[in-house]
Amino acid sequence: MDGPSPVPAGPTDAGRALHLALAVGVAAYGWWAVGLAPFSAQATAAVVLAGAAAMAVGSRQRQSRRSPDDVDASGMAPWAGLAALAGAWQLAAYLQHPRADHPTASSLANELLDSHPARTAGFLVWIAAAWWLSRR
Amino acid sequence: MSRSVTLLGYAVLVVSAAGLEVAARRRGSATFVDALTIVLRSRAPRLVLLAAWLWLGWHLFVRVDWQ
């Protein structure tokens, strides 16, 4: 007589609202954090603690640990080689001056992140990547 | 001139990474995410990489007077 019970919409809506509130809260935090005085202890705490918190959440959500042997490691060598090349290129740029002629990755990033909205977006990407990396 | 050469180097690295990713997907070998996952499953490299990521955030968002 009774058909299949409908999927309750309440928890889904509540979950969406929670995610939205979380996203707005993190964005507001990012806006505030990148506006703090540079080189200050307050800015250091705001950035490092946010990154550490994102990593803590990601680590808790980490998928079941598999041994490294469970992942096909073939083809790792080219990535290692490319990482070494990137490191060497970055080091070569860092050791030469002036910086305008030999930009490092971070000096290029700073050219891109030269406004409050851009820095906030960069900060949010960094936070999301911290969470994503720690879930691996 | 030097700036152009430096930027060209970064561009070559990005294009090479994209080429490696495409080749890895075609061959079924380790993609960028696979390689990262393998590295992150060992304790010491995981700690080093996550610490380096924290340092990068501090370097980009604290150590720059952009205003």
N, CA and C atoms of all chains as a GROMACS GRO file, in nm:
protein
  609
    1MET      N    1   0.081  -0.119   0.000
    1MET     CA    2   0.000   0.000   0.000
    1MET      C    3   0.086   0.126   0.000
    2ASP      N    4   0.193   0.122   0.077
    2ASP     CA    5   0.280   0.238   0.073
    2ASP      C    6   0.387   0.220  -0.034
    3GLY      N    7   0.408   0.321  -0.112
    3GLY     CA    8   0.514   0.317  -0.211
    3GLY      C    9   0.648   0.344  -0.144
    4PRO      N   10   0.752   0.344  -0.225
    4PRO     CA   11   0.883   0.376  -0.168
    4PRO      C   12   0.883   0.516  -0.108
    5SER      N   13   0.944   0.527   0.009
    5SER     CA   14   0.942   0.657   0.074
    5SER      C   15   1.026   0.756  -0.005
    6PRO      N   16   0.975   0.875  -0.020
    6PRO     CA   17   1.051   0.976  -0.096
    6PRO      C   18   1.180   1.013  -0.025
    7VAL      N   19   1.276   1.051  -0.105
    7VAL     CA   20   1.404   1.092  -0.046
    7VAL      C   21   1.381   1.223   0.028
    8PRO      N   22   1.415   1.227   0.156
    8PRO     CA   23   1.392   1.351   0.230
    8PRO      C   24   1.478   1.465   0.176
    9ALA      N   25   1.410   1.578   0.155
    9ALA     CA   26   1.481   1.693   0.098
    9ALA      C   27   1.551   1.776   0.203
   10GLY      N   28   1.504   1.765   0.328
   10GLY     CA   29   1.556   1.850   0.434
   10GLY      C   30   1.706   1.844   0.454
   11PRO      N   31   1.761   1.722   0.480
   11PRO     CA   32   1.905   1.714   0.505
   11PRO      C   33   1.989   1.765   0.388
   12THR      N   34   1.942   1.742   0.265
   12THR     CA   35   2.017   1.789   0.149
   12THR      C   36   2.023   1.941   0.148
   13ASP      N   37   1.906   2.001   0.173
   13ASP     CA   38   1.902   2.147   0.177
   13ASP      C   39   1.990   2.201   0.290
   14ALA      N   40   1.981   2.132   0.405
   14ALA     CA   41   2.063   2.176   0.519
   14ALA      C   42   2.211   2.161   0.486
   15GLY      N   43   2.245   2.051   0.418
   15GLY     CA   44   2.385   2.030   0.379
   15GLY      C   45   2.433   2.138   0.284
   16ARG      N   46   2.345   2.171   0.188
   16ARG     CA   47   2.383   2.277   0.093
   16ARG      C   48   2.401   2.410   0.164
   17ALA      N   49   2.309   2.439   0.255
   17ALA     CA   50   2.316   2.565   0.330
   17ALA      C   51   2.445   2.570   0.413
   18LEU      N   52   2.479   2.455   0.470
   18LEU     CA   53   2.602   2.449   0.551
   18LEU      C   54   2.724   2.473   0.465
   19HIS      N   55   2.727   2.408   0.347
   19HIS     CA   56   2.841   2.426   0.256
   19HIS      C   57   2.852   2.571   0.209
   20LEU      N   58   2.735   2.630   0.180
   20LEU     CA   59   2.735   2.771   0.135
   20LEU      C   60   2.787   2.862   0.245
   21ALA      N   61   2.737   2.838   0.367
   21ALA     CA   62   2.782   2.920   0.480
   21ALA      C   63   2.932   2.903   0.503
   22LEU      N   64   2.979   2.780   0.488
   22LEU     CA   65   3.123   2.752   0.505
   22LEU      C   66   3.204   2.825   0.398
   23ALA      N   67   3.155   2.819   0.273
   23ALA     CA   68   3.227   2.884   0.163
   23ALA      C   69   3.234   3.035   0.184
   24VAL      N   70   3.120   3.093   0.226
   24VAL     CA   71   3.117   3.238   0.249
   24VAL      C   72   3.210   3.274   0.365
   25GLY      N   73   3.207   3.192   0.469
   25GLY     CA   74   3.293   3.216   0.585
   25GLY      C   75   3.441   3.209   0.549
   26VAL      N   76   3.478   3.108   0.471
   26VAL     CA   77   3.619   3.093   0.431
   26VAL      C   78   3.661   3.210   0.342
   27ALA      N   79   3.572   3.250   0.250
   27ALA     CA   80   3.604   3.363   0.161
   27ALA      C   81   3.622   3.491   0.242
   28ALA      N   82   3.534   3.512   0.341
   28ALA     CA   83   3.546   3.632   0.426
   28ALA      C   84   3.676   3.627   0.505
   29TYR      N   85   3.709   3.509   0.555
   29TYR     CA   86   3.834   3.493   0.629
   29TYR      C   87   3.953   3.525   0.538
   30GLY      N   88   3.948   3.474   0.415
   30GLY     CA   89   4.056   3.500   0.320
   30GLY      C   90   4.073   3.648   0.292
   31TRP      N   91   3.961   3.716   0.273
   31TRP     CA   92   3.964   3.862   0.248
   31TRP      C   93   4.032   3.934   0.364
   32TRP      N   94   3.994   3.892   0.487
   32TRP     CA   95   4.052   3.953   0.607
   32TRP      C   96   4.201   3.918   0.620
   33ALA      N   97   4.235   3.792   0.599
   33ALA     CA   98   4.372   3.745   0.623
   33ALA      C   99   4.473   3.812   0.529
   34VAL      N  100   4.437   3.825   0.399
   34VAL     CA  101   4.535   3.883   0.307
   34VAL      C  102   4.546   4.034   0.324
   35GLY      N  103   4.454   4.093   0.400
   35GLY     CA  104   4.460   4.236   0.425
   35GLY      C  105   4.539   4.274   0.549
   36LEU      N  106   4.586   4.173   0.623
   36LEU     CA  107   4.663   4.202   0.745
   36LEU      C  108   4.800   4.259   0.708
   37ALA      N  109   4.860   4.328   0.804
   37ALA     CA  110   4.990   4.391   0.779
   37ALA      C  111   5.094   4.285   0.740
   38PRO      N  112   5.163   4.305   0.626
   38PRO     CA  113   5.262   4.206   0.584
   38PRO      C  114   5.375   4.193   0.686
   39PHE      N  115   5.434   4.077   0.692
   39PHE     CA  116   5.547   4.046   0.780
   39PHE      C  117   5.507   4.043   0.928
   40SER      N  118   5.379   4.057   0.959
   40SER     CA  119   5.338   4.062   1.100
   40SER      C  120   5.311   3.921   1.152
   41ALA      N  121   5.319   3.910   1.284
   41ALA     CA  122   5.290   3.782   1.349
   41ALA      C  123   5.143   3.745   1.330
   42GLN      N  124   5.057   3.846   1.327
   42GLN     CA  125   4.914   3.821   1.309
   42GLN      C  126   4.887   3.761   1.170
   43ALA      N  127   4.953   3.817   1.068
   43ALA     CA  128   4.936   3.763   0.934
   43ALA      C  129   4.991   3.621   0.924
   44THR      N  130   5.106   3.599   0.988
   44THR     CA  131   5.165   3.464   0.986
   44THR      C  132   5.069   3.364   1.049
   45ALA      N  133   5.015   3.400   1.166
   45ALA     CA  134   4.924   3.310   1.235
   45ALA      C  135   4.798   3.286   1.152
   46ALA      N  136   4.743   3.393   1.091
   46ALA     CA  137   4.619   3.379   1.014
   46ALA      C  138   4.638   3.286   0.894
   47VAL      N  139   4.752   3.298   0.828
   47VAL     CA  140   4.776   3.216   0.708
   47VAL      C  141   4.813   3.073   0.745
   48VAL      N  142   4.911   3.059   0.834
   48VAL     CA  143   4.961   2.925   0.866
   48VAL      C  144   4.853   2.842   0.937
   49LEU      N  145   4.779   2.904   1.029
   49LEU     CA  146   4.675   2.829   1.100
   49LEU      C  147   4.562   2.786   1.005
   50ALA      N  148   4.530   2.874   0.909
   50ALA     CA  149   4.426   2.837   0.812
   50ALA      C  150   4.472   2.719   0.726
   51GLY      N  151   4.597   2.723   0.682
   51GLY     CA  152   4.651   2.612   0.603
   51GLY      C  153   4.655   2.484   0.684
   52ALA      N  154   4.700   2.495   0.809
   52ALA     CA  155   4.708   2.376   0.894
   52ALA      C  156   4.568   2.319   0.921
   53ALA      N  157   4.470   2.408   0.939
   53ALA     CA  158   4.332   2.360   0.962
   53ALA      C  159   4.279   2.288   0.839
   54ALA      N  160   4.304   2.344   0.721
   54ALA     CA  161   4.260   2.278   0.597
   54ALA      C  162   4.325   2.141   0.584
   55MET      N  163   4.452   2.132   0.621
   55MET     CA  164   4.523   2.004   0.613
   55MET      C  165   4.468   1.904   0.716
   56ALA      N  166   4.432   1.955   0.833
   56ALA     CA  167   4.377   1.866   0.936
   56ALA      C  168   4.243   1.809   0.890
   57VAL      N  169   4.160   1.894   0.831
   57VAL     CA  170   4.030   1.846   0.780
   57VAL      C  171   4.052   1.745   0.668
   58GLY      N  172   4.144   1.777   0.576
   58GLY     CA  173   4.172   1.686   0.466
   58GLY      C  174   4.226   1.552   0.514
   59SER      N  175   4.312   1.554   0.614
   59SER     CA  176   4.369   1.430   0.665
   59SER      C  177   4.262   1.343   0.729
   60ARG      N  178   4.165   1.407   0.796
   60ARG     CA  179   4.056   1.330   0.856
   60ARG      C  180   3.967   1.266   0.750
   61GLN      N  181   3.958   1.332   0.635
   61GLN     CA  182   3.873   1.280   0.526
   61GLN      C  183   3.951   1.188   0.433
   62ARG      N  184   4.074   1.161   0.470
   62ARG     CA  185   4.161   1.084   0.380
   62ARG      C  186   4.100   0.948   0.350
   63GLN      N  187   4.104   0.910   0.222
   63GLN     CA  188   4.051   0.780   0.183
   63GLN      C  189   4.136   0.670   0.246
   64SER      N  190   4.079   0.549   0.247
   64SER     CA  191   4.150   0.437   0.310
   64SER      C  192   4.291   0.429   0.255
   65ARG      N  193   4.382   0.416   0.346
   65ARG     CA  194   4.523   0.414   0.307
   65ARG      C  195   4.554   0.287   0.231
   66ARG      N  196   4.616   0.304   0.116
   66ARG     CA  197   4.665   0.189   0.042
   66ARG      C  198   4.816   0.196   0.043
   67SER      N  199   4.878   0.084   0.022
   67SER     CA  200   5.023   0.089   0.017
   67SER      C  201   5.065   0.153  -0.115
   68PRO      N  202   5.182   0.215  -0.120
   68PRO     CA  203   5.227   0.276  -0.245
   68PRO      C  204   5.230   0.177  -0.359
   69ASP      N  205   5.241   0.046  -0.328
   69ASP     CA  206   5.247  -0.055  -0.434
   69ASP      C  207   5.114  -0.070  -0.506
   70ASP      N  208   5.005  -0.024  -0.443
   70ASP     CA  209   4.874  -0.039  -0.506
   70ASP      C  210   4.853   0.058  -0.622
   71VAL      N  211   4.936   0.160  -0.628
   71VAL     CA  212   4.924   0.257  -0.737
   71VAL      C  213   5.032   0.226  -0.839
   72ASP      N  214   4.992   0.228  -0.966
   72ASP     CA  215   5.086   0.198  -1.072
   72ASP      C  216   5.192   0.308  -1.078
   73ALA      N  217   5.314   0.270  -1.046
   73ALA     CA  218   5.421   0.370  -1.038
   73ALA      C  219   5.496   0.385  -1.170
   74SER      N  220   5.452   0.314  -1.273
   74SER     CA  221   5.522   0.329  -1.400
   74SER      C  222   5.501   0.471  -1.451
   75GLY      N  223   5.601   0.525  -1.511
   75GLY     CA  224   5.588   0.661  -1.561
   75GLY      C  225   5.618   0.768  -1.459
   76MET      N  226   5.673   0.729  -1.342
   76MET     CA  227   5.709   0.828  -1.240
   76MET      C  228   5.835   0.906  -1.279
   77ALA      N  229   5.926   0.839  -1.349
   77ALA     CA  230   6.056   0.900  -1.380
   77ALA      C  231   6.043   1.033  -1.456
   78PRO      N  232   5.958   1.040  -1.560
   78PRO     CA  233   5.947   1.169  -1.630
   78PRO      C  234   5.899   1.282  -1.539
   79TRP      N  235   5.808   1.250  -1.446
   79TRP     CA  236   5.759   1.354  -1.353
   79TRP      C  237   5.869   1.398  -1.260
   80ALA      N  238   5.949   1.300  -1.214
   80ALA     CA  239   6.061   1.336  -1.125
   80ALA      C  240   6.161   1.422  -1.201
   81GLY      N  241   6.186   1.387  -1.327
   81GLY     CA  242   6.278   1.466  -1.408
   81GLY      C  243   6.228   1.608  -1.430
   82LEU      N  244   6.099   1.619  -1.458
   82LEU     CA  245   6.041   1.752  -1.482
   82LEU      C  246   6.045   1.836  -1.354
   83ALA      N  247   6.018   1.771  -1.240
   83ALA     CA  248   6.024   1.843  -1.112
   83ALA      C  249   6.166   1.893  -1.086
   84ALA      N  250   6.264   1.810  -1.118
   84ALA     CA  251   6.403   1.850  -1.098
   84ALA      C  252   6.439   1.968  -1.190
   85LEU      N  253   6.393   1.960  -1.314
   85LEU     CA  254   6.418   2.071  -1.408
   85LEU      C  255   6.353   2.201  -1.360
   86ALA      N  256   6.229   2.190  -1.313
   86ALA     CA  257   6.158   2.308  -1.264
   86ALA      C  258   6.232   2.368  -1.144
   87GLY      N  259   6.278   2.280  -1.055
   87GLY     CA  260   6.352   2.329  -0.938
   87GLY      C  261   6.481   2.398  -0.980
   88ALA      N  262   6.550   2.340  -1.078
   88ALA     CA  263   6.677   2.398  -1.123
   88ALA      C  264   6.652   2.534  -1.190
   89TRP      N  265   6.546   2.543  -1.271
   89TRP     CA  266   6.516   2.669  -1.339
   89TRP      C  267   6.480   2.778  -1.239
   90GLN      N  268   6.401   2.739  -1.138
   90GLN     CA  269   6.361   2.833  -1.033
   90GLN      C  270   6.484   2.879  -0.956
   91LEU      N  271   6.574   2.787  -0.924
   91LEU     CA  272   6.695   2.821  -0.848
   91LEU      C  273   6.785   2.915  -0.930
   92ALA      N  274   6.796   2.886  -1.058
   92ALA     CA  275   6.880   2.971  -1.145
   92ALA      C  276   6.824   3.113  -1.149
   93ALA      N  277   6.691   3.125  -1.158
   93ALA     CA  278   6.630   3.259  -1.159
   93ALA      C  279   6.650   3.328  -1.025
   94TYR      N  280   6.637   3.252  -0.917
   94TYR     CA  281   6.649   3.310  -0.782
   94TYR      C  282   6.789   3.365  -0.757
   95LEU      N  283   6.890   3.297  -0.811
   95LEU     CA  284   7.029   3.336  -0.784
   95LEU      C  285   7.076   3.453  -0.870
   96GLN      N  286   6.996   3.491  -0.971
   96GLN     CA  287   7.038   3.600  -1.058
   96GLN      C  288   6.959   3.728  -1.029
   97HIS      N  289   7.019   3.840  -1.062
   97HIS     CA  290   6.956   3.970  -1.039
   97HIS      C  291   6.975   4.057  -1.163
   98PRO      N  292   6.891   4.158  -1.183
   98PRO     CA  293   6.779   4.199  -1.099
   98PRO      C  294   6.658   4.107  -1.116
   99ARG      N  295   6.570   4.110  -1.016
   99ARG     CA  296   6.454   4.020  -1.015
   99ARG      C  297   6.362   4.044  -1.136
  100ALA      N  298   6.355   4.170  -1.181
  100ALA     CA  299   6.268   4.200  -1.295
  100ALA      C  300   6.312   4.124  -1.420
  101ASP      N  301   6.443   4.103  -1.432
  101ASP     CA  302   6.494   4.030  -1.548
  101ASP      C  303   6.496   3.880  -1.526
  102HIS      N  304   6.496   3.839  -1.400
  102HIS     CA  305   6.502   3.697  -1.367
  102HIS      C  306   6.391   3.663  -1.268
  103PRO      N  307   6.267   3.667  -1.314
  103PRO     CA  308   6.155   3.645  -1.220
  103PRO      C  309   6.149   3.501  -1.171
  104THR      N  310   6.123   3.488  -1.041
  104THR     CA  311   6.098   3.354  -0.985
  104THR      C  312   5.948   3.327  -0.995
  105ALA      N  313   5.909   3.204  -0.965
  105ALA     CA  314   5.766   3.170  -0.970
  105ALA      C  315   5.688   3.256  -0.873
  106SER      N  316   5.747   3.282  -0.755
  106SER     CA  317   5.673   3.361  -0.657
  106SER      C  318   5.667   3.508  -0.696
  107SER      N  319   5.771   3.561  -0.762
  107SER     CA  320   5.763   3.701  -0.804
  107SER      C  321   5.660   3.716  -0.917
  108LEU      N  322   5.649   3.613  -1.002
  108LEU     CA  323   5.544   3.616  -1.105
  108LEU      C  324   5.406   3.608  -1.040
  109ALA      N  325   5.395   3.524  -0.938
  109ALA     CA  326   5.266   3.512  -0.868
  109ALA      C  327   5.229   3.645  -0.804
  110ASN      N  328   5.328   3.714  -0.748
  110ASN     CA  329   5.299   3.843  -0.684
  110ASN      C  330   5.254   3.948  -0.784
  111GLU      N  331   5.304   3.938  -0.908
  111GLU     CA  332   5.258   4.031  -1.012
  111GLU      C  333   5.110   4.006  -1.043
  112LEU      N  334   5.072   3.878  -1.039
  112LEU     CA  335   4.932   3.843  -1.066
  112LEU      C  336   4.841   3.878  -0.949
  113LEU      N  337   4.894   3.862  -0.828
  113LEU     CA  338   4.811   3.881  -0.707
  113LEU      C  339   4.832   4.022  -0.651
  114ASP      N  340   4.812   4.124  -0.734
  114ASP     CA  341   4.844   4.258  -0.690
  114ASP      C  342   4.723   4.341  -0.649
  115SER      N  343   4.608   4.276  -0.632
  115SER     CA  344   4.490   4.346  -0.582
  115SER      C  345   4.428   4.262  -0.471
  116HIS      N  346   4.347   4.326  -0.390
  116HIS     CA  347   4.286   4.253  -0.278
  116HIS      C  348   4.200   4.134  -0.325
  117PRO      N  349   4.112   4.155  -0.427
  117PRO     CA  350   4.034   4.040  -0.475
  117PRO      C  351   4.121   3.928  -0.531
  118ALA      N  352   4.226   3.965  -0.606
  118ALA     CA  353   4.312   3.862  -0.666
  118ALA      C  354   4.387   3.786  -0.557
  119ARG      N  355   4.435   3.858  -0.454
  119ARG     CA  356   4.507   3.791  -0.346
  119ARG      C  357   4.413   3.699  -0.267
  120THR      N  358   4.289   3.746  -0.248
  120THR     CA  359   4.192   3.661  -0.178
  120THR      C  360   4.166   3.533  -0.259
  121ALA      N  361   4.149   3.548  -0.390
  121ALA     CA  362   4.126   3.430  -0.475
  121ALA      C  363   4.247   3.336  -0.467
  122GLY      N  364   4.366   3.393  -0.473
  122GLY     CA  365   4.487   3.310  -0.463
  122GLY      C  366   4.494   3.238  -0.330
  123PHE      N  367   4.458   3.307  -0.222
  123PHE     CA  368   4.459   3.248  -0.089
  123PHE      C  369   4.359   3.131  -0.082
  124LEU      N  370   4.241   3.150  -0.141
  124LEU     CA  371   4.139   3.044  -0.138
  124LEU      C  372   4.184   2.923  -0.219
  125VAL      N  373   4.252   2.948  -0.331
  125VAL     CA  374   4.306   2.836  -0.410
  125VAL      C  375   4.412   2.761  -0.329
  126TRP      N  376   4.496   2.838  -0.259
  126TRP     CA  377   4.600   2.775  -0.176
  126TRP      C  378   4.538   2.690  -0.064
  127ILE      N  379   4.434   2.743  -0.001
  127ILE     CA  380   4.365   2.669   0.106
  127ILE      C  381   4.303   2.541   0.049
  128ALA      N  382   4.235   2.554  -0.066
  128ALA     CA  383   4.170   2.436  -0.127
  128ALA      C  384   4.275   2.332  -0.164
  129ALA      N  385   4.389   2.377  -0.214
  129ALA     CA  386   4.495   2.283  -0.251
  129ALA      C  387   4.553   2.216  -0.127
  130ALA      N  388   4.563   2.289  -0.016
  130ALA     CA  389   4.613   2.229   0.108
  130ALA      C  390   4.519   2.116   0.153
  131TRP      N  391   4.390   2.141   0.144
  131TRP     CA  392   4.290   2.039   0.180
  131TRP      C  393   4.301   1.920   0.084
  132TRP      N  394   4.310   1.948  -0.046
  132TRP     CA  395   4.314   1.842  -0.147
  132TRP      C  396   4.441   1.756  -0.132
  133LEU      N  397   4.555   1.823  -0.112
  133LEU     CA  398   4.682   1.749  -0.097
  133LEU      C  399   4.676   1.657   0.024
  134SER      N  400   4.621   1.705   0.135
  134SER     CA  401   4.622   1.625   0.257
  134SER      C  402   4.522   1.509   0.251
  135ARG      N  403   4.431   1.512   0.155
  135ARG     CA  404   4.338   1.398   0.138
  135ARG      C  405   4.400   1.285   0.059
  136ARG      N  406   4.511   1.310  -0.009
  136ARG     CA  407   4.574   1.208  -0.094
  136ARG      C  408   4.631   1.096  -0.011
  137MET      N  409   6.540   4.103  -2.250
  137MET     CA  410   6.588   3.980  -2.313
  137MET      C  411   6.597   3.866  -2.210
  138SER      N  412   6.664   3.894  -2.098
  138SER     CA  413   6.677   3.791  -1.995
  138SER      C  414   6.541   3.751  -1.940
  139ARG      N  415   6.456   3.852  -1.922
  139ARG     CA  416   6.321   3.823  -1.871
  139ARG      C  417   6.247   3.732  -1.969
  140SER      N  418   6.260   3.761  -2.096
  140SER     CA  419   6.192   3.678  -2.196
  140SER      C  420   6.242   3.534  -2.192
  141VAL      N  421   6.374   3.519  -2.177
  141VAL     CA  422   6.432   3.384  -2.172
  141VAL      C  423   6.381   3.310  -2.049
  142THR      N  424   6.378   3.380  -1.935
  142THR     CA  425   6.330   3.317  -1.811
  142THR      C  426   6.184   3.274  -1.825
  143LEU      N  427   6.102   3.365  -1.881
  143LEU     CA  428   5.960   3.333  -1.898
  143LEU      C  429   5.942   3.219  -1.997
  144LEU      N  430   6.027   3.217  -2.101
  144LEU     CA  431   6.020   3.107  -2.198
  144LEU      C  432   6.048   2.973  -2.129
  145GLY      N  433   6.144   2.974  -2.040
  145GLY     CA  434   6.176   2.852  -1.965
  145GLY      C  435   6.056   2.801  -1.887
  146TYR      N  436   5.988   2.894  -1.817
  146TYR     CA  437   5.868   2.853  -1.742
  146TYR      C  438   5.759   2.800  -1.837
  147ALA      N  439   5.746   2.866  -1.951
  147ALA     CA  440   5.644   2.823  -2.048
  147ALA      C  441   5.676   2.682  -2.099
  148VAL      N  442   5.804   2.656  -2.126
  148VAL     CA  443   5.844   2.522  -2.173
  148VAL      C  444   5.812   2.417  -2.067
  149LEU      N  445   5.835   2.452  -1.940
  149LEU     CA  446   5.805   2.358  -1.831
  149LEU      C  447   5.655   2.327  -1.826
  150VAL      N  448   5.573   2.432  -1.840
  150VAL     CA  449   5.427   2.411  -1.834
  150VAL      C  450   5.380   2.326  -1.952
  151VAL      N  451   5.431   2.356  -2.072
  151VAL     CA  452   5.392   2.279  -2.190
  151VAL      C  453   5.440   2.134  -2.177
  152SER      N  454   5.560   2.116  -2.124
  152SER     CA  455   5.612   1.980  -2.104
  152SER      C  456   5.524   1.902  -2.007
  153ALA      N  457   5.480   1.968  -1.901
  153ALA     CA  458   5.393   1.901  -1.804
  153ALA      C  459   5.261   1.860  -1.870
  154ALA      N  460   5.207   1.950  -1.953
  154ALA     CA  461   5.082   1.917  -2.022
  154ALA      C  462   5.104   1.799  -2.117
  155GLY      N  463   5.218   1.800  -2.187
  155GLY     CA  464   5.249   1.689  -2.278
  155GLY      C  465   5.266   1.558  -2.205
  156LEU      N  466   5.334   1.563  -2.089
  156LEU     CA  467   5.352   1.441  -2.007
  156LEU      C  468   5.217   1.387  -1.961
  157GLU      N  469   5.128   1.478  -1.922
  157GLU     CA  470   4.996   1.436  -1.873
  157GLU      C  471   4.918   1.366  -1.985
  158VAL      N  472   4.920   1.426  -2.104
  158VAL     CA  473   4.848   1.366  -2.218
  158VAL      C  474   4.908   1.230  -2.250
  159ALA      N  475   5.041   1.222  -2.255
  159ALA     CA  476   5.108   1.095  -2.288
  159ALA      C  477   5.077   0.989  -2.182
  160ALA      N  478   5.076   1.029  -2.055
  160ALA     CA  479   5.050   0.934  -1.947
  160ALA      C  480   4.907   0.879  -1.957
  161ARG      N  481   4.812   0.965  -1.991
  161ARG     CA  482   4.673   0.919  -2.004
  161ARG      C  483   4.659   0.823  -2.120
  162ARG      N  484   4.731   0.849  -2.229
  162ARG     CA  485   4.723   0.759  -2.346
  162ARG      C  486   4.787   0.624  -2.315
  163ARG      N  487   4.901   0.628  -2.244
  163ARG     CA  488   4.974   0.504  -2.216
  163ARG      C  489   4.918   0.430  -2.094
  164GLY      N  490   4.842   0.499  -2.013
  164GLY     CA  491   4.793   0.438  -1.890
  164GLY      C  492   4.897   0.436  -1.780
  165SER      N  493   4.999   0.520  -1.790
  165SER     CA  494   5.100   0.526  -1.684
  165SER      C  495   5.064   0.638  -1.586
  166ALA      N  496   5.155   0.668  -1.495
  166ALA     CA  497   5.123   0.762  -1.386
  166ALA      C  498   5.098   0.903  -1.438
  167THR      N  499   4.981   0.955  -1.406
  167THR     CA  500   4.950   1.095  -1.437
  167THR      C  501   5.009   1.183  -1.326
  168PHE      N  502   4.991   1.314  -1.338
  168PHE     CA  503   5.042   1.405  -1.235
  168PHE      C  504   4.981   1.373  -1.098
  169VAL      N  505   4.850   1.350  -1.097
  169VAL     CA  506   4.784   1.321  -0.969
  169VAL      C  507   4.831   1.187  -0.914
  170ASP      N  508   4.850   1.087  -1.004
  170ASP     CA  509   4.902   0.958  -0.958
  170ASP      C  510   5.040   0.975  -0.894
  171ALA      N  511   5.125   1.051  -0.962
  171ALA     CA  512   5.262   1.071  -0.911
  171ALA      C  513   5.258   1.139  -0.775
  172LEU      N  514   5.171   1.239  -0.764
  172LEU     CA  515   5.158   1.310  -0.637
  172LEU      C  516   5.106   1.216  -0.527
  173THR      N  517   5.009   1.133  -0.565
  173THR     CA  518   4.951   1.039  -0.469
  173THR      C  519   5.056   0.940  -0.419
  174ILE      N  520   5.139   0.892  -0.511
  174ILE     CA  521   5.244   0.797  -0.471
  174ILE      C  522   5.340   0.864  -0.372
  175VAL      N  523   5.378   0.987  -0.402
  175VAL     CA  524   5.470   1.059  -0.314
  175VAL      C  525   5.406   1.082  -0.176
  176LEU      N  526   5.277   1.117  -0.176
  176LEU     CA  527   5.210   1.153  -0.051
  176LEU      C  528   5.174   1.032   0.036
  177ARG      N  529   5.192   0.911  -0.016
  177ARG     CA  530   5.160   0.793   0.064
  177ARG      C  531   5.275   0.746   0.149
  178SER      N  532   5.390   0.806   0.132
  178SER     CA  533   5.503   0.776   0.219
  178SER      C  534   5.512   0.888   0.322
  179ARG      N  535   5.537   0.848   0.446
  179ARG     CA  536   5.524   0.944   0.556
  179ARG      C  537   5.618   1.065   0.544
  180ALA      N  538   5.747   1.039   0.525
  180ALA     CA  539   5.843   1.151   0.525
  180ALA      C  540   5.820   1.248   0.408
  181PRO      N  541   5.806   1.196   0.284
  181PRO     CA  542   5.778   1.290   0.175
  181PRO      C  543   5.648   1.366   0.194
  182ARG      N  544   5.549   1.299   0.255
  182ARG     CA  545   5.420   1.366   0.282
  182ARG      C  546   5.440   1.485   0.374
  183LEU      N  547   5.514   1.462   0.483
  183LEU     CA  548   5.539   1.571   0.578
  183LEU      C  549   5.616   1.685   0.512
  184VAL      N  550   5.715   1.648   0.431
  184VAL     CA  551   5.796   1.752   0.364
  184VAL      C  552   5.710   1.833   0.268
  185LEU      N  553   5.626   1.764   0.190
  185LEU     CA  554   5.544   1.833   0.089
  185LEU      C  555   5.440   1.923   0.156
  186LEU      N  556   5.375   1.873   0.261
  186LEU     CA  557   5.274   1.955   0.328
  186LEU      C  558   5.338   2.075   0.399
  187ALA      N  559   5.456   2.054   0.457
  187ALA     CA  560   5.528   2.166   0.520
  187ALA      C  561   5.569   2.268   0.414
  188ALA      N  562   5.613   2.219   0.298
  188ALA     CA  563   5.651   2.310   0.190
  188ALA      C  564   5.531   2.390   0.142
  189TRP      N  565   5.413   2.327   0.143
  189TRP     CA  566   5.292   2.398   0.100
  189TRP      C  567   5.256   2.509   0.199
  190LEU      N  568   5.272   2.479   0.329
  190LEU     CA  569   5.249   2.582   0.432
  190LEU      C  570   5.347   2.698   0.414
  191TRP      N  571   5.473   2.662   0.389
  191TRP     CA  572   5.576   2.766   0.370
  191TRP      C  573   5.540   2.853   0.248
  192LEU      N  574   5.492   2.789   0.141
  192LEU     CA  575   5.457   2.864   0.020
  192LEU      C  576   5.347   2.967   0.050
  193GLY      N  577   5.248   2.926   0.128
  193GLY     CA  578   5.140   3.018   0.164
  193GLY      C  579   5.194   3.136   0.244
  194TRP      N  580   5.281   3.106   0.339
  194TRP     CA  581   5.341   3.212   0.420
  194TRP      C  582   5.423   3.305   0.330
  195HIS      N  583   5.499   3.246   0.239
  195HIS     CA  584   5.586   3.322   0.149
  195HIS      C  585   5.503   3.414   0.058
  196LEU      N  586   5.392   3.363   0.008
  196LEU     CA  587   5.311   3.440  -0.088
  196LEU      C  588   5.220   3.543  -0.021
  197PHE      N  589   5.167   3.507   0.097
  197PHE     CA  590   5.062   3.591   0.154
  197PHE      C  591   5.103   3.669   0.279
  198VAL      N  592   5.223   3.642   0.331
  198VAL     CA  593   5.269   3.717   0.448
  198VAL      C  594   5.393   3.800   0.416
  199ARG      N  595   5.482   3.744   0.336
  199ARG     CA  596   5.611   3.808   0.315
  199ARG      C  597   5.611   3.909   0.199
  200VAL      N  598   5.498   3.959   0.161
  200VAL     CA  599   5.491   4.053   0.048
  200VAL      C  600   5.414   4.178   0.090
  201ASP      N  601   5.475   4.294   0.068
  201ASP     CA  602   5.406   4.420   0.095
  201ASP      C  603   5.343   4.466  -0.036
  202TRP      N  604   5.224   4.419  -0.062
  202TRP     CA  605   5.159   4.442  -0.193
  202TRP      C  606   5.072   4.566  -0.195
  203GLN      N  607   5.041   4.621  -0.078
  203GLN     CA  608   4.942   4.730  -0.073
  203GLN      C  609   5.001   4.865  -0.111
   0.00000   0.00000   0.00000
